[in-house]
Amino acid sequence: MLKKSNRIGRNKDFDRAFKLGQSFYDKILGLKTVENGLAVSRLGILVSTKVSKRAVDRNLIKRQIRAIVKNEWSNLKDGKDLVIITLPLILDKSFEEIQKTVQKALKKLNLYK
């Protein structure tokens, strides 16, 4: 679990990422990033009921994405808000496929140090 200071919690922060952020989309997920003006980076994960009606499935996806980002966290630039948006095809993918897609998105948006 990421520290509270590393999580996006307010709707206005999510809205700001959607309006002003750079984006990367794949078949299974999207990533939006924007400068946050803070000394730390923050993460937000969106898994809607369109992905799955079952909360168990949505929570599993969130846990997997958190684990992937936690492993990459020390290699990421500071001062960024990251919002990961999941798409329905993510349910059929393995952990390794999700990990490769997240890493590809982070690399494409130049978020590594």
Residue pairs with C-beta under 8 A, 6 or more apart in sequence:
1 66
2 43
2 66
2 69
2 70
2 73
5 40
5 42
6 40
6 41
6 42
6 43
6 73
7 42
7 43
7 44
8 14
8 17
8 42
8 43
8 44
8 81
8 83
9 44
13 36
13 42
13 44
13 81
14 44
14 46
14 83
16 34
16 81
17 32
17 33
17 34
17 44
17 81
17 82
17 83
18 32
18 83
20 34
21 32
21 33
21 34
21 81
21 83
22 32
22 33
22 34
22 109
23 30
23 31
23 32
23 33
24 30
24 31
24 105
24 108
24 109
25 31
26 101
26 104
26 105
27 87
27 89
28 86
28 87
28 89
28 90
28 93
28 97
28 98
28 101
29 65
29 84
29 85
29 86
29 87
29 90
29 98
29 101
29 102
29 105
30 84
30 85
30 87
30 105
31 82
31 83
31 84
31 85
31 102
31 105
31 106
31 109
32 82
32 83
32 85
33 80
33 81
33 82
33 83
33 109
33 111
34 80
34 81
35 79
35 80
35 81
36 42
36 79
36 80
36 81
37 79
38 79
39 78
39 79
40 78
40 79
41 73
41 76
41 77
41 78
41 79
41 80
41 81
41 82
42 80
42 81
42 82
43 66
43 69
43 81
43 82
43 83
43 84
44 81
44 82
44 83
44 84
45 62
45 65
45 66
45 83
45 84
45 86
46 83
46 84
46 85
46 86
47 58
47 61
47 62
47 86
48 86
49 58
50 88
51 57
51 58
51 61
51 86
51 87
51 88
51 90
51 91
52 58
52 61
52 88
52 91
57 91
61 86
61 90
61 91
64 95
64 98
65 84
65 86
65 98
65 102
68 95
68 98
68 99
68 102
68 103
69 82
69 84
69 102
72 102
72 103
72 106
75 112
75 113
76 82
76 106
76 111
76 112
76 113
77 111
77 112
77 113
80 111
82 111
84 102
90 98
93 101
106 112
